[in-house]
């Protein structure tokens, strides 16, 4: 299991990391929300463990931001406060579980195993599986394929492909893709959409002689259910 641990208490983070590694898990660590967000976006993870009261970006915001970007890795929230309102807010933010400090390592391990078995799910409430012709995208398993050929996609590429396939045949505006895949607070170069569309084309179209992702100039992009080109 690959676990991201976002916790600003150094001793606790280090102790949990040692315990998880001793069980054979791979652990990534972050001491604040900004660093945690970067790691959660860029790495293929099984579970994120995130404290609520962390510097820079708190745990609720981390959770909301990841979900807004289409990142559906299971999240276990940690808090030093035992209160039903914090638990409710954590779950409403998109967390999959909640654990109050102090907790035993045995209980933490059981929570992590349960979340890893559950896997990532689409928070929009729809199916975690999308099919478009012979293209198959499974958010829960983090897998994509064309026919019998498996295609490795990053989480961001999965989110972008899902946004397009979910509205197959219709035009999806660039602004909508930025908001859905990169989040409301994204203030980087909007041309990042073109860059990632290029990544997708090189993975799901070009090797299979397809042209499923169409650029609609001045509007956005359309995912077409096309046939192989001769």
C-alpha positions in Angstrom: 0.0 0.0 0.0 1.2 3.5 -0.8 0.2 6.0 1.9 0.5 9.8 2.0 0.7 11.1 5.6 -0.1 14.8 6.0 0.7 15.6 9.6 2.5 18.6 11.2 3.4 16.9 14.4 6.8 15.6 13.5 7.0 12.9 16.2 3.6 11.5 15.3 4.3 11.6 11.6 7.7 9.9 12.0 6.3 7.2 14.3 3.4 6.4 12.0 5.8 6.3 9.0 8.1 3.9 10.8 5.2 1.6 11.7 3.7 1.6 8.2 7.1 1.0 6.6 7.8 -1.9 9.0 4.6 -3.5 7.6 5.9 -3.1 4.1 4.0 0.0 3.0 5.5 2.9 1.1 5.0 6.2 3.0 5.2 9.7 1.7 5.1 12.5 4.3 4.1 16.2 4.3 4.1 18.6 7.2 1.6 21.1 5.8 -1.4 21.3 3.5 0.4 22.8 0.5 3.1 20.1 0.4 0.4 17.5 0.9 -1.6 18.7 -2.0 1.4 18.6 -4.3 2.1 15.0 -3.3 -1.5 13.9 -3.6 -1.7 15.3 -7.1 1.5 13.8 -8.5 1.7 10.4 -7.0 -0.3 7.2 -7.4 -1.6 6.6 -3.9 -3.8 4.1 -2.2 -4.8 6.2 0.9 -4.2 9.8 2.1 -4.1 10.3 5.9 -4.6 14.0 6.7 -4.8 15.9 9.9 -7.4 18.7 10.1 -5.3 21.3 11.9 -2.2 21.6 9.6 -0.4 24.8 8.5 -1.0 26.8 5.2 -4.0 24.8 4.0 -6.1 22.9 6.5 -7.3 19.4 6.2 -10.8 20.3 5.2 -9.5 22.5 2.4 -7.0 19.8 1.2 -9.9 17.4 1.0 -12.2 19.7 -0.9 -9.5 20.8 -3.3 -8.5 17.2 -4.2 -12.1 16.3 -4.8 -12.7 19.4 -6.9 -9.8 18.3 -9.1 -11.2 14.8 -9.7 -8.7 13.1 -7.4 -10.6 10.3 -5.6 -8.0 8.6 -3.5 -9.6 7.6 -0.2 -8.9 10.1 2.6 -8.8 9.4 6.3 -9.0 12.6 8.4 -7.3 12.9 11.8 -8.2 15.4 14.5 -7.3 16.1 18.1 -10.9 17.2 18.8 -13.7 14.8 19.4 -16.8 16.5 18.0 -19.6 15.6 15.8 -19.4 18.8 13.9 -15.8 18.3 12.8 -16.7 14.7 11.8 -19.6 15.9 9.8 -17.6 18.7 8.1 -14.8 16.2 7.2 -17.3 13.8 5.6 -19.1 16.6 3.8 -15.7 17.8 2.5 -15.2 14.4 0.8 -13.3 12.4 3.4 -14.0 8.7 3.5 -13.2 8.2 7.2 -12.5 10.0 10.5 -10.2 9.1 13.4 -9.9 11.0 16.7 -6.5 11.4 18.5 -5.2 9.6 20.4 -5.8 6.4 18.5 -4.1 3.0 18.5 -1.9 2.0 15.7 -4.0 -1.2 15.4 -7.2 0.9 14.7 -5.4 3.1 12.2 -4.1 0.1 10.3 -7.7 -1.4 10.2 -9.0 2.0 8.8 -6.3 2.1 6.1 -6.9 -1.5 5.0 -10.7 -0.9 4.8 -10.2 2.3 2.7 -7.6 0.6 0.4 -10.1 -2.2 -0.2 -12.8 0.3 -1.0 -10.5 2.1 -3.5 -11.1 5.4 -5.2 -14.7 6.4 -6.1 -16.1 9.2 -8.2 -17.5 11.8 -5.7 -20.0 13.0 -8.2 -22.3 10.2 -7.1 -22.3 8.6 -10.5 -20.7 5.4 -11.6 -17.0 5.0 -11.1 -16.8 3.3 -14.5 -17.0 5.1 -17.9 -17.1 3.4 -21.3 -16.9 5.0 -24.7 -16.7 2.5 -27.5 -13.7 0.3 -26.7 -12.3 2.8 -24.3 -12.8 1.8 -20.6 -12.0 4.1 -17.6 -12.4 2.7 -14.1 -11.9 5.4 -11.4 -12.1 2.9 -8.6 -9.3 0.7 -9.9 -7.4 3.6 -11.4 -7.3 1.8 -14.7 -7.8 2.7 -18.4 -7.8 0.5 -21.5 -8.7 0.4 -25.1 -9.9 -3.1 -26.0 -7.5 -5.5 -24.3 -4.6 -2.9 -24.1 -4.1 -1.3 -20.8 -3.2 2.4 -20.8 -1.3 4.0 -17.9 -2.7 7.4 -17.0 -1.9 9.8 -14.2 -4.6 10.9 -11.9 -4.9 14.3 -13.6 -5.1 12.6 -17.0 -7.8 10.3 -15.7 -9.8 13.3 -14.4 -9.5 15.1 -17.7 -10.5 12.1 -19.7 -13.4 11.5 -17.4 -14.6 15.1 -17.8 -14.5 14.6 -21.6 -16.0 11.1 -21.8 -18.7 12.0 -19.3 -20.0 14.5 -21.9 -19.1 12.5 -25.0 -20.5 14.1 -28.2 -20.8 17.5 -26.6 -18.4 20.4 -26.4 -16.7 20.9 -23.1 -15.4 24.4 -22.6 -11.8 24.9 -21.6 -12.9 27.0 -18.6 -15.1 24.1 -17.4 -12.2 21.7 -17.7 -9.9 24.0 -15.7 -12.5 24.3 -13.0 -13.4 20.6 -12.8 -9.9 19.1 -13.2 -7.6 21.8 -11.7 -10.0 23.3 -9.2 -11.6 26.7 -8.5 -8.5 28.2 -7.0 -6.1 27.3 -9.9 -4.3 30.5 -11.1 -1.7 29.0 -13.3 -1.4 29.0 -17.1 -4.7 28.0 -18.6 -2.8 26.4 -21.5 -2.2 23.5 -19.2 -5.4 22.1 -20.6 -3.8 21.9 -24.1 -0.7 20.3 -22.7 -2.8 17.5 -21.0 -5.0 17.0 -24.0 -1.8 16.4 -25.9 -0.8 13.8 -23.3 -4.1 12.0 -23.6 -4.0 12.0 -27.4 -0.5 10.4 -27.3 -1.8 7.7 -25.0 -5.4 6.9 -26.0 -5.6 8.0 -29.7 -2.4 8.0 -31.6 -1.2 4.4 -30.8 -4.7 3.1 -31.8 -5.1 5.3 -35.0 -8.0 7.2 -33.4 -9.1 10.8 -33.3 -11.5 10.8 -30.4 -10.5 14.1 -28.8 -11.4 16.9 -31.1 -10.5 20.5 -30.7 -13.4 22.8 -31.3 -11.7 26.1 -32.0 -12.9 29.0 -29.9 -15.1 26.7 -27.8 -13.3 23.8 -26.2 -13.0 20.0 -26.8 -15.3 17.2 -27.8 -14.9 13.5 -27.2 -16.2 11.6 -30.3 -17.0 7.9 -30.4 -15.0 7.3 -33.5 -13.9 4.1 -35.3 -10.4 3.2 -36.1 -9.0 5.0 -39.1 -7.9 3.0 -42.1 
